[in-house]
């Protein structure tokens, strides 16, 4: 557990130093987008939903949010696989990562497929100031066809 916390803290510190100037850091909220879970055969659809949400946030709220994703952590800190090996997908691990990254909000999601339709389930969690308490800010569940993924993931 100590290794997990240390690894996440190092990754967060490196990312902050590499991506923000001091004036940007004070002005922007950090939003952590956890890699979305994917049902059988929906891995690429889950990635498309996640990518579209990032594009939407950066396109519409770039001045308000700094987006942090698991890809950022992997790029900055090569040992992210160790985090996954020691429970990086559990709720407790997500809370620890968000806390270490000092993320104000966390977006988690899952994409499954049934009868030719995709079900996109998203949660936006907010971390309370100066505590590790996390509360659900919103939740969305959308069913759509594959050719509608881009539209509905941006609307979510």
N, CA and C atoms as an extended XYZ file, in Angstrom:
468
Properties=species:S:1:pos:R:3:atomname:S:1:resname:S:1:resid:I:1 pbc="F F F"
N         0.828       -1.181        0.000 N   UNK     1
C         0.000        0.000        0.000 CA  UNK     1
C         0.878        1.254        0.000 C   UNK     1
N         1.987        1.180        0.755 N   UNK     2
C         2.896        2.315        0.813 CA  UNK     2
C         3.522        2.572       -0.552 C   UNK     2
N         3.840        1.470       -1.295 N   UNK     3
C         4.394        1.605       -2.642 CA  UNK     3
C         3.391        2.268       -3.573 C   UNK     3
N         2.116        1.882       -3.450 N   UNK     4
C         1.052        2.457       -4.273 CA  UNK     4
C         0.971        3.961       -4.047 C   UNK     4
N         0.928        4.365       -2.794 N   UNK     5
C         0.799        5.784       -2.477 CA  UNK     5
C         2.011        6.560       -2.968 C   UNK     5
N         3.208        6.018       -2.736 N   UNK     6
C         4.435        6.694       -3.162 CA  UNK     6
C         4.485        6.827       -4.681 C   UNK     6
N         4.119        5.759       -5.395 N   UNK     7
C         4.140        5.791       -6.864 CA  UNK     7
C         3.169        6.819       -7.404 C   UNK     7
N         1.958        6.858       -6.837 N   UNK     8
C         0.953        7.817       -7.296 CA  UNK     8
C         1.396        9.238       -6.992 C   UNK     8
N         1.945        9.449       -5.808 N   UNK     9
C         2.393       10.782       -5.423 CA  UNK     9
C         3.511       11.275       -6.344 C   UNK     9
N         4.452       10.396       -6.675 N   UNK    10
C         5.537       10.771       -7.595 CA  UNK    10
C         4.991       11.112       -8.972 C   UNK    10
N         4.060       10.304       -9.457 N   UNK    11
C         3.465       10.570      -10.771 CA  UNK    11
C         2.720       11.889      -10.770 C   UNK    11
N         1.985       12.162       -9.707 N   UNK    12
C         1.228       13.411       -9.630 CA  UNK    12
C         2.152       14.609       -9.595 C   UNK    12
N         3.203       14.519       -8.817 N   UNK    13
C         4.148       15.634       -8.726 CA  UNK    13
C         4.826       15.888      -10.068 C   UNK    13
N         5.244       14.823      -10.739 N   UNK    14
C         5.893       14.983      -12.044 CA  UNK    14
C         4.941       15.583      -13.057 C   UNK    14
N         3.694       15.116      -13.057 N   UNK    15
C         2.718       15.622      -14.017 CA  UNK    15
C         2.436       17.098      -13.779 C   UNK    15
N         2.299       17.475      -12.534 N   UNK    16
C         2.021       18.869      -12.211 CA  UNK    16
C         3.164       19.763      -12.673 C   UNK    16
N         4.376       19.341      -12.424 N   UNK    17
C         5.527       20.140      -12.836 CA  UNK    17
C         5.645       20.254      -14.348 C   UNK    17
N         5.296       19.185      -15.051 N   UNK    18
C         5.445       19.175      -16.505 CA  UNK    18
C         4.310       19.872      -17.247 C   UNK    18
N         3.117       19.935      -16.670 N   UNK    19
C         1.975       20.405      -17.442 CA  UNK    19
C         1.431       21.765      -17.057 C   UNK    19
N         1.772       22.273      -15.904 N   UNK    20
C         1.169       23.537      -15.481 CA  UNK    20
C         2.213       24.547      -15.057 C   UNK    20
N         1.959       25.790      -15.402 N   UNK    21
C         2.742       26.868      -14.830 CA  UNK    21
C         2.113       27.190      -13.478 C   UNK    21
N         2.804       27.889      -12.576 N   UNK    22
C         2.240       28.181      -11.265 CA  UNK    22
C         0.906       28.926      -11.328 C   UNK    22
N         0.743       29.844      -12.262 N   UNK    23
C        -0.517       30.591      -12.340 CA  UNK    23
C        -1.654       29.714      -12.837 C   UNK    23
N        -1.364       28.761      -13.731 N   UNK    24
C        -2.395       27.838      -14.221 CA  UNK    24
C        -2.878       26.910      -13.118 C   UNK    24
N        -1.956       26.451      -12.285 N   UNK    25
C        -2.304       25.485      -11.255 CA  UNK    25
C        -3.348       26.043      -10.295 C   UNK    25
N        -3.258       27.297       -9.956 N   UNK    26
C        -4.201       27.897       -9.016 CA  UNK    26
C        -5.569       28.107       -9.653 C   UNK    26
N        -5.611       28.334      -10.951 N   UNK    27
C        -6.858       28.691      -11.609 CA  UNK    27
C        -7.690       27.485      -12.040 C   UNK    27
N        -7.065       26.371      -12.347 N   UNK    28
C        -7.777       25.229      -12.913 CA  UNK    28
C        -8.077       24.165      -11.867 C   UNK    28
N        -9.283       23.605      -11.979 N   UNK    29
C        -9.618       22.429      -11.186 CA  UNK    29
C        -9.044       21.222      -11.905 C   UNK    29
N        -8.686       20.207      -11.148 N   UNK    30
C        -8.172       18.976      -11.739 CA  UNK    30
C        -9.293       17.965      -11.794 C   UNK    30
N        -9.438       17.340      -12.963 N   UNK    31
C       -10.440       16.293      -13.139 CA  UNK    31
C        -9.718       15.030      -13.598 C   UNK    31
N        -9.861       13.969      -12.821 N   UNK    32
C        -9.208       12.694      -13.100 CA  UNK    32
C       -10.203       11.805      -13.823 C   UNK    32
N        -9.829       11.344      -15.011 N   UNK    33
C       -10.687       10.457      -15.787 CA  UNK    33
C       -10.065        9.063      -15.743 C   UNK    33
N       -10.665        8.225      -14.918 N   UNK    34
C       -10.202        6.847      -14.740 CA  UNK    34
C       -10.537        6.058      -15.997 C   UNK    34
N        -9.610        5.203      -16.445 N   UNK    35
C        -9.900        4.366      -17.611 CA  UNK    35
C       -11.227        3.654      -17.411 C   UNK    35
N       -12.068        3.691      -18.423 N   UNK    36
C       -13.400        3.107      -18.335 CA  UNK    36
C       -13.333        1.586      -18.414 C   UNK    36
N       -14.205        0.934      -17.672 N   UNK    37
C       -14.346       -0.513      -17.760 CA  UNK    37
C       -15.056       -0.846      -19.066 C   UNK    37
N       -14.714       -1.993      -19.617 N   UNK    38
C       -15.331       -2.394      -20.880 CA  UNK    38
C       -15.841       -3.814      -20.769 C   UNK    38
N       -17.081       -4.004      -21.198 N   UNK    39
C       -17.641       -5.350      -21.264 CA  UNK    39
C       -16.999       -6.110      -22.408 C   UNK    39
N       -17.322       -7.353      -22.531 N   UNK    40
C       -16.759       -8.205      -23.569 CA  UNK    40
C       -16.942       -7.595      -24.959 C   UNK    40
N       -15.834       -7.401      -25.660 N   UNK    41
C       -15.881       -6.893      -27.026 CA  UNK    41
C       -16.156       -5.406      -27.151 C   UNK    41
N       -16.112       -4.654      -26.042 N   UNK    42
C       -16.437       -3.224      -26.117 CA  UNK    42
C       -15.253       -2.329      -25.764 C   UNK    42
N       -14.056       -2.886      -25.756 N   UNK    43
C       -12.875       -2.108      -25.388 CA  UNK    43
C       -12.668       -0.867      -26.232 C   UNK    43
N       -12.803       -0.995      -27.549 N   UNK    44
C       -12.596        0.169      -28.408 CA  UNK    44
C       -13.717        1.190      -28.231 C   UNK    44
N       -14.931        0.728      -27.986 N   UNK    45
C       -16.050        1.650      -27.753 CA  UNK    45
C       -15.842        2.398      -26.448 C   UNK    45
N       -15.369        1.713      -25.407 N   UNK    46
C       -15.110        2.365      -24.120 CA  UNK    46
C       -14.043        3.438      -24.293 C   UNK    46
N       -13.020        3.136      -25.069 N   UNK    47
C       -11.944        4.115      -25.292 CA  UNK    47
C       -12.465        5.322      -26.079 C   UNK    47
N       -13.350        5.076      -27.061 N   UNK    48
C       -13.928        6.183      -27.841 CA  UNK    48
C       -14.759        7.096      -26.952 C   UNK    48
N       -15.542        6.513      -26.054 N   UNK    49
C       -16.353        7.318      -25.137 CA  UNK    49
C       -15.443        8.173      -24.263 C   UNK    49
N       -14.429        7.545      -23.692 N   UNK    50
C       -13.503        8.265      -22.820 CA  UNK    50
C       -12.797        9.391      -23.583 C   UNK    50
N       -12.303        9.098      -24.772 N   UNK    51
C       -11.617       10.118      -25.573 CA  UNK    51
C       -12.546       11.281      -25.914 C   UNK    51
N       -13.803       10.978      -26.238 N   UNK    52
C       -14.752       12.041      -26.572 CA  UNK    52
C       -15.073       12.924      -25.374 C   UNK    52
N       -15.120       12.347      -24.190 N   UNK    53
C       -15.357       13.152      -22.996 CA  UNK    53
C       -14.176       14.088      -22.756 C   UNK    53
N       -12.964       13.585      -22.921 N   UNK    54
C       -11.775       14.426      -22.766 CA  UNK    54
C       -11.795       15.559      -23.797 C   UNK    54
N       -12.091       15.235      -25.046 N   UNK    55
C       -12.154       16.255      -26.102 CA  UNK    55
C       -13.202       17.306      -25.765 C   UNK    55
N       -14.359       16.872      -25.275 N   UNK    56
C       -15.423       17.811      -24.921 CA  UNK    56
C       -14.982       18.739      -23.787 C   UNK    56
N       -14.387       18.174      -22.746 N   UNK    57
C       -13.945       18.993      -21.607 CA  UNK    57
C       -12.886       19.993      -22.049 C   UNK    57
N       -11.897       19.528      -22.796 N   UNK    58
C       -10.834       20.431      -23.243 CA  UNK    58
C       -11.347       21.477      -24.230 C   UNK    58
N       -12.309       21.092      -25.065 N   UNK    59
C       -12.854       22.035      -26.040 CA  UNK    59
C       -13.768       23.084      -25.437 C   UNK    59
N       -14.446       22.731      -24.349 N   UNK    60
C       -15.429       23.646      -23.766 CA  UNK    60
C       -15.037       24.219      -22.418 C   UNK    60
N       -14.117       23.565      -21.714 N   UNK    61
C       -13.766       24.008      -20.364 CA  UNK    61
C       -12.258       24.033      -20.138 C   UNK    61
N       -11.485       24.240      -21.180 N   UNK    62
C       -10.024       24.200      -21.071 CA  UNK    62
C        -9.503       25.213      -20.055 C   UNK    62
N       -10.165       26.336      -19.921 N   UNK    63
C        -9.731       27.340      -18.958 CA  UNK    63
C       -10.099       26.999      -17.530 C   UNK    63
N       -10.988       26.028      -17.351 N   UNK    64
C       -11.476       25.682      -16.016 CA  UNK    64
C       -10.894       24.385      -15.461 C   UNK    64
N       -10.554       23.442      -16.342 N   UNK    65
C       -10.117       22.126      -15.902 CA  UNK    65
C        -8.800       21.709      -16.509 C   UNK    65
N        -8.012       21.032      -15.704 N   UNK    66
C        -6.855       20.295      -16.187 CA  UNK    66
C        -7.273       18.830      -16.147 C   UNK    66
N        -7.232       18.146      -17.279 N   UNK    67
C        -7.643       16.746      -17.351 CA  UNK    67
C        -6.440       15.860      -17.078 C   UNK    67
N        -6.642       14.924      -16.163 N   UNK    68
C        -5.624       13.933      -15.840 CA  UNK    68
C        -6.233       12.570      -16.138 C   UNK    68
N        -5.544       11.767      -16.915 N   UNK    69
C        -6.053       10.431      -17.235 CA  UNK    69
C        -5.010        9.389      -16.861 C   UNK    69
N        -5.421        8.150      -16.892 N   UNK    70
C        -4.473        7.073      -16.640 CA  UNK    70
C        -3.354        7.084      -17.675 C   UNK    70
N        -3.656        7.518      -18.903 N   UNK    71
C        -2.619        7.611      -19.929 CA  UNK    71
C        -1.535        8.608      -19.521 C   UNK    71
N        -1.941        9.719      -18.903 N   UNK    72
C        -0.965       10.702      -18.429 CA  UNK    72
C        -0.056       10.087      -17.374 C   UNK    72
N        -0.667        9.357      -16.467 N   UNK    73
C         0.112        8.732      -15.406 CA  UNK    73
C         1.102        7.734      -16.000 C   UNK    73
N         0.660        6.948      -16.973 N   UNK    74
C         1.539        5.958      -17.608 CA  UNK    74
C         2.699        6.633      -18.333 C   UNK    74
N         2.406        7.736      -18.991 N   UNK    75
C         3.443        8.446      -19.731 CA  UNK    75
C         4.488        9.022      -18.785 C   UNK    75
N         4.066        9.604      -17.704 N   UNK    76
C         4.985       10.262      -16.787 CA  UNK    76
C         5.675        9.266      -15.869 C   UNK    76
N         4.965        8.269      -15.437 N   UNK    77
C         5.516        7.334      -14.472 CA  UNK    77
C         5.341        5.919      -14.977 C   UNK    77
N         6.401        5.318      -15.480 N   UNK    78
C         6.347        4.037      -16.187 CA  UNK    78
C         5.835        2.891      -15.327 C   UNK    78
N         5.805        3.027      -14.070 N   UNK    79
C         5.428        1.921      -13.196 CA  UNK    79
C         3.953        1.922      -12.812 C   UNK    79
N         3.107        2.506      -13.620 N   UNK    80
C         1.679        2.511      -13.310 CA  UNK    80
C         1.125        1.091      -13.249 C   UNK    80
N         1.741        0.175      -13.983 N   UNK    81
C         1.280       -1.209      -13.949 CA  UNK    81
C         1.323       -1.766      -12.530 C   UNK    81
N         2.283       -1.303      -11.717 N   UNK    82
C         2.360       -1.739      -10.329 CA  UNK    82
C         1.102       -1.308       -9.568 C   UNK    82
N         0.583       -0.137       -9.891 N   UNK    83
C        -0.639        0.330       -9.232 CA  UNK    83
C        -1.793       -0.614       -9.533 C   UNK    83
N        -1.895       -1.027      -10.790 N   UNK    84
C        -2.971       -1.930      -11.182 CA  UNK    84
C        -2.797       -3.292      -10.500 C   UNK    84
N        -1.558       -3.742      -10.335 N   UNK    85
C        -1.288       -5.053       -9.745 CA  UNK    85
C        -1.664       -5.109       -8.268 C   UNK    85
N        -1.640       -3.966       -7.586 N   UNK    86
C        -1.974       -3.946       -6.153 CA  UNK    86
C        -3.344       -3.343       -5.902 C   UNK    86
N        -4.246       -3.524       -6.856 N   UNK    87
C        -5.630       -3.098       -6.630 CA  UNK    87
C        -5.955       -1.746       -7.191 C   UNK    87
N        -5.324       -1.334       -8.259 N   UNK    88
C        -5.541       -0.021       -8.843 CA  UNK    88
C        -6.928        0.210       -9.399 C   UNK    88
N        -7.757       -0.832       -9.509 N   UNK    89
C        -9.106       -0.654      -10.050 CA  UNK    89
C       -10.178       -0.637       -8.965 C   UNK    89
N        -9.796       -0.836       -7.702 N   UNK    90
C       -10.782       -0.842       -6.631 CA  UNK    90
C       -11.201        0.589       -6.292 C   UNK    90
N       -12.350        0.723       -5.655 N   UNK    91
C       -12.817        2.056       -5.246 CA  UNK    91
C       -11.821        2.731       -4.314 C   UNK    91
N       -11.239        1.964       -3.392 N   UNK    92
C       -10.273        2.528       -2.456 CA  UNK    92
C        -9.046        3.052       -3.199 C   UNK    92
N        -8.584        2.296       -4.198 N   UNK    93
C        -7.418        2.729       -4.965 CA  UNK    93
C        -7.729        3.976       -5.782 C   UNK    93
N        -8.937        4.036       -6.353 N   UNK    94
C        -9.338        5.217       -7.118 CA  UNK    94
C        -9.336        6.442       -6.209 C   UNK    94
N        -9.839        6.300       -4.982 N   UNK    95
C        -9.853        7.415       -4.029 CA  UNK    95
C        -8.431        7.846       -3.684 C   UNK    95
N        -7.534        6.872       -3.501 N   UNK    96
C        -6.148        7.205       -3.182 CA  UNK    96
C        -5.473        7.930       -4.333 C   UNK    96
N        -5.707        7.441       -5.548 N   UNK    97
C        -5.108        8.088       -6.716 CA  UNK    97
C        -5.619        9.508       -6.844 C   UNK    97
N        -6.941        9.680       -6.732 N   UNK    98
C        -7.524       11.022       -6.846 CA  UNK    98
C        -6.982       11.934       -5.766 C   UNK    98
N        -6.843       11.415       -4.555 N   UNK    99
C        -6.304       12.226       -3.470 CA  UNK    99
C        -4.857       12.614       -3.711 C   UNK    99
N        -4.054       11.675       -4.166 N   UNK   100
C        -2.650       11.958       -4.438 CA  UNK   100
C        -2.496       12.941       -5.584 C   UNK   100
N        -3.389       12.845       -6.563 N   UNK   101
C        -3.349       13.781       -7.687 CA  UNK   101
C        -3.994       15.114       -7.321 C   UNK   101
N        -4.620       15.158       -6.153 N   UNK   102
C        -5.337       16.345       -5.708 CA  UNK   102
C        -6.450       16.700       -6.696 C   UNK   102
N        -7.091       15.667       -7.226 N   UNK   103
C        -8.163       15.867       -8.199 CA  UNK   103
C        -9.422       16.369       -7.502 C   UNK   103
N       -10.056       17.363       -8.103 N   UNK   104
C       -11.295       17.909       -7.558 CA  UNK   104
C       -12.491       17.054       -7.953 C   UNK   104
N       -12.403       16.450       -9.128 N   UNK   105
C       -13.481       15.604       -9.624 CA  UNK   105
C       -12.890       14.357      -10.265 C   UNK   105
N       -13.690       13.296      -10.298 N   UNK   106
C       -13.279       12.029      -10.882 CA  UNK   106
C       -14.410       11.554      -11.781 C   UNK   106
N       -14.073       11.145      -12.982 N   UNK   107
C       -15.070       10.557      -13.875 CA  UNK   107
C       -14.711        9.088      -14.058 C   UNK   107
N       -15.681        8.217      -13.766 N   UNK   108
C       -15.507        6.789      -13.998 CA  UNK   108
C       -16.607        6.341      -14.944 C   UNK   108
N       -16.387        5.259      -15.621 N   UNK   109
C       -17.412        4.808      -16.553 CA  UNK   109
C       -17.272        3.348      -16.917 C   UNK   109
N       -18.322        2.855      -17.543 N   UNK   110
C       -18.354        1.489      -18.024 CA  UNK   110
C       -19.144        1.467      -19.320 C   UNK   110
N       -18.673        0.687      -20.283 N   UNK   111
C       -19.371        0.530      -21.557 CA  UNK   111
C       -19.582       -0.962      -21.780 C   UNK   111
N       -20.839       -1.333      -21.998 N   UNK   112
C       -21.176       -2.719      -22.289 CA  UNK   112
C       -22.004       -2.754      -23.568 C   UNK   112
N       -22.171       -3.942      -24.108 N   UNK   113
C       -22.946       -4.096      -25.335 CA  UNK   113
C       -23.963       -5.211      -25.151 C   UNK   113
N       -25.177       -4.942      -25.642 N   UNK   114
C       -26.225       -5.950      -25.579 CA  UNK   114
C       -27.201       -5.724      -26.725 C   UNK   114
N       -27.493       -6.789      -27.459 N   UNK   115
C       -28.447       -6.733      -28.574 CA  UNK   115
C       -28.110       -5.639      -29.596 C   UNK   115
N       -26.832       -5.464      -29.897 N   UNK   116
C       -26.422       -4.492      -30.905 CA  UNK   116
C       -26.387       -3.049      -30.435 C   UNK   116
N       -26.677       -2.807      -29.172 N   UNK   117
C       -26.626       -1.456      -28.617 CA  UNK   117
C       -25.557       -1.389      -27.538 C   UNK   117
N       -25.014       -0.206      -27.378 N   UNK   118
C       -24.020        0.033      -26.352 CA  UNK   118
C       -24.675        0.748      -25.185 C   UNK   118
N       -24.340        0.323      -23.971 N   UNK   119
C       -24.813        0.984      -22.770 CA  UNK   119
C       -23.623        1.705      -22.155 C   UNK   119
N       -23.738        3.023      -22.053 N   UNK   120
C       -22.682        3.854      -21.491 CA  UNK   120
C       -23.150        4.322      -20.120 C   UNK   120
N       -22.405        3.952      -19.084 N   UNK   121
C       -22.735        4.358      -17.718 CA  UNK   121
C       -21.570        5.178      -17.169 C   UNK   121
N       -21.851        6.401      -16.769 N   UNK   122
C       -20.819        7.308      -16.278 CA  UNK   122
C       -21.185        7.832      -14.897 C   UNK   122
N       -20.155        8.105      -14.103 N   UNK   123
C       -20.330        8.773      -12.822 CA  UNK   123
C       -19.350        9.918      -12.734 C   UNK   123
N       -19.800       11.037      -12.222 N   UNK   124
C       -18.919       12.158      -11.928 CA  UNK   124
C       -18.912       12.300      -10.412 C   UNK   124
N       -17.753       12.094       -9.826 N   UNK   125
C       -17.595       12.167       -8.381 CA  UNK   125
C       -16.848       13.441       -8.024 C   UNK   125
N       -17.228       14.067       -6.939 N   UNK   126
C       -16.556       15.290       -6.488 CA  UNK   126
C       -15.884       15.020       -5.152 C   UNK   126
N       -14.648       15.474       -5.040 N   UNK   127
C       -13.906       15.333       -3.783 CA  UNK   127
C       -14.094       16.600       -2.975 C   UNK   127
N       -14.427       16.437       -1.723 N   UNK   128
C       -14.633       17.594       -0.851 CA  UNK   128
C       -13.291       18.207       -0.500 C   UNK   128
N       -13.270       19.528       -0.394 N   UNK   129
C       -12.032       20.233       -0.056 CA  UNK   129
C       -11.435       19.713        1.244 C   UNK   129
N       -10.148       19.573        1.250 N   UNK   130
C        -9.326       19.208        2.403 CA  UNK   130
C        -9.697       17.881        3.062 C   UNK   130
N       -10.495       17.058        2.403 N   UNK   131
C       -10.785       15.714        2.918 CA  UNK   131
C       -10.685       14.735        1.762 C   UNK   131
N       -10.710       13.471        2.102 N   UNK   132
C       -10.709       12.462        1.037 CA  UNK   132
C       -12.120       11.962        0.771 C   UNK   132
N       -13.112       12.636        1.342 N   UNK   133
C       -14.513       12.273        1.119 CA  UNK   133
C       -14.871       12.498       -0.344 C   UNK   133
N       -15.524       11.504       -0.928 N   UNK   134
C       -15.948       11.616       -2.322 CA  UNK   134
C       -17.451       11.409       -2.377 C   UNK   134
N       -18.130       12.324       -3.063 N   UNK   135
C       -19.585       12.234       -3.204 CA  UNK   135
C       -19.949       12.184       -4.678 C   UNK   135
N       -21.022       11.471       -4.980 N   UNK   136
C       -21.488       11.392       -6.358 CA  UNK   136
C       -22.091       12.734       -6.758 C   UNK   136
N       -21.547       13.327       -7.803 N   UNK   137
C       -22.053       14.600       -8.313 CA  UNK   137
C       -23.156       14.356       -9.329 C   UNK   137
N       -22.942       13.372      -10.195 N   UNK   138
C       -23.958       13.018      -11.187 CA  UNK   138
C       -23.684       11.620      -11.716 C   UNK   138
N       -24.722       11.024      -12.296 N   UNK   139
C       -24.599        9.717      -12.929 CA  UNK   139
C       -25.478        9.717      -14.176 C   UNK   139
N       -24.967        9.096      -15.231 N   UNK   140
C       -25.688        9.057      -16.497 CA  UNK   140
C       -25.627        7.644      -17.047 C   UNK   140
N       -26.724        7.203      -17.618 N   UNK   141
C       -26.780        5.918      -18.287 CA  UNK   141
C       -27.470        6.136      -19.631 C   UNK   141
N       -26.761        5.809      -20.708 N   UNK   142
C       -27.277        6.056      -22.060 CA  UNK   142
C       -27.126        4.791      -22.889 C   UNK   142
N       -28.132        4.484      -23.672 N   UNK   143
C       -28.076        3.366      -24.604 CA  UNK   143
C       -28.064        3.936      -26.023 C   UNK   143
N       -27.144        3.436      -26.859 N   UNK   144
C       -27.066        3.967      -28.226 CA  UNK   144
C       -26.470        2.935      -29.169 C   UNK   144
N       -26.590        3.215      -30.456 N   UNK   145
C       -25.962        2.391      -31.488 CA  UNK   145
C       -24.498        2.789      -31.618 C   UNK   145
N       -23.697        1.927      -32.241 N   UNK   146
C       -22.265        2.211      -32.361 CA  UNK   146
C       -21.992        3.536      -33.080 C   UNK   146
N       -22.752        3.828      -34.134 N   UNK   147
C       -22.495        5.059      -34.889 CA  UNK   147
C       -22.963        6.314      -34.141 C   UNK   147
N       -23.545        6.153      -32.963 N   UNK   148
C       -23.989        7.295      -32.148 CA  UNK   148
C       -23.093        7.539      -30.934 C   UNK   148
N       -22.051        6.727      -30.776 N   UNK   149
C       -21.195        6.818      -29.588 CA  UNK   149
C       -20.594        8.213      -29.429 C   UNK   149
N       -20.054        8.777      -30.496 N   UNK   150
C       -19.420       10.086      -30.389 CA  UNK   150
C       -20.408       11.136      -29.893 C   UNK   150
N       -21.586       11.159      -30.466 N   UNK   151
C       -22.590       12.148      -30.077 CA  UNK   151
C       -22.990       11.983      -28.614 C   UNK   151
N       -23.370       10.777      -28.226 N   UNK   152
C       -23.900       10.574      -26.880 CA  UNK   152
C       -22.813       10.682      -25.807 C   UNK   152
N       -21.574       10.312      -26.113 N   UNK   153
C       -20.530       10.447      -25.109 CA  UNK   153
C       -20.224       11.917      -24.836 C   UNK   153
N       -20.377       12.779      -25.810 N   UNK   154
C       -20.179       14.213      -25.579 CA  UNK   154
C       -21.367       14.834      -24.865 C   UNK   154
N       -22.536       14.285      -25.075 N   UNK   155
C       -23.743       14.797      -24.410 CA  UNK   155
C       -23.811       14.344      -22.952 C   UNK   155
N       -23.166       13.240      -22.636 N   UNK   156
C       -23.231       12.696      -21.270 CA  UNK   156
C       -22.607       13.661      -20.301 C   UNK   156
